[in-house]
Amino acid sequence: MVEDLKFDKSKDLIIINNWSGTVASGGTRDLLVGDGYKVACFGANTYDEIVGMVSSISQLCGGDSNNVVERMTQAKTEVQEMAASKSGEAAPKAMYVSEYKGDLRIYNSGITVSMIELAGGVNIGDNGETNVYHNQNASYIIQNEPDVIFLDGNYPETAEYFQDEVLNTRSIKVVKLEKDWNSTTPQVTDGLLNISESLYNPYASDEDRIDDDAIMIFVGVIAAFIAAGLALFLIRRH
């Protein structure tokens, strides 16, 4: 890109993740800086850190991130208000789970865990260790009785498959997240809102939701004959 005059070392910027190998002595950052590039490293392990990262990167690029940051901040306020409205009830218990080479990883910390906690949930997958995750089996999950399992978006199967083939029960609600909801992107805002909704609605699986959705559509159609404005509100809110 430099040779093709598409990248100017004197003013253009390379932004990379601050993984340990990137920022270690002799790592990617040192190699780039040594070759004359301007480099900025960013990383985030919580929702709030991502908000700060998005704002900082936008400023470095000369952009205006106000609308994006405002939406991210507003989403945080919304889920915290939802949690506060449920303060008289037991906090929902949740786990964030991924799979790697057949092992189930239960997370103590990280982006999704921070969103669970922001939304008023309790991460019962935390075993008190400093490690980000620990490997467990399905019986560990079942014995801890989570209200909701949030499944890594990279999991190759569906939430229903995880219920049927891994847990062997549909009594525990499983929600598969989108891949970019556990990543350092503004899309975590959608993840936070969906996590909040999943913590406080009663559906045990997507399949359970089908019949109720059909009922709501039917009710909306009937209501349209009575009060079109009210029906629109109900359908859009649902």
Stockholm file with secondary structure:
# STOCKHOLM 1.0

chainA/1-238         MVEDLKFDKSKDLIIINNWSGTVASGGTRDLLVGDGYKVACFGANTYDEIVGMVSSISQLCGGDSNNVVERMTQAKTEVQEMAASKSGEAAPKAMYVSEYKGDLRIYNSGITVSMIELAGGVNIGDNGETNVYHNQNASYIIQNEPDVIFLDGNYPETAEYFQDEVLNTRSIKVVKLEKDWNSTTPQVTDGLLNISESLYNPYASDEDRIDDDAIMIFVGVIAAFIAAGLALFLIRRH
#=GR chainA/1-238 SS CTTTTSCCTTTCEEEEECCHHHHSTTSHHHHHHHTTCEEEEECCSSHHHHHHHHHHHHHHTTCCCHHHHHHHHHHHHHHHHHHHHTTTSCCCEEEEEEEETTEEEEESSSHHHHHHHHTTCEETTCCSCSSSEEEECHHHHHHHCCSEEEECTTCSSCHHHIIIIIISCSSSEEEECCGGGGSSSTTHHHHHHHHHHHHHSCCSSHHHHHHHHHHHHHHHHHHHHHCHHHHHHHHHHC
#=GC SS_cons         CTTTTSCCTTTCEEEEECCHHHHSTTSHHHHHHHTTCEEEEECCSSHHHHHHHHHHHHHHTTCCCHHHHHHHHHHHHHHHHHHHHTTTSCCCEEEEEEEETTEEEEESSSHHHHHHHHTTCEETTCCSCSSSEEEECHHHHHHHCCSEEEECTTCSSCHHHIIIIIISCSSSEEEECCGGGGSSSTTHHHHHHHHHHHHHSCCSSHHHHHHHHHHHHHHHHHHHHHCHHHHHHHHHHC
//
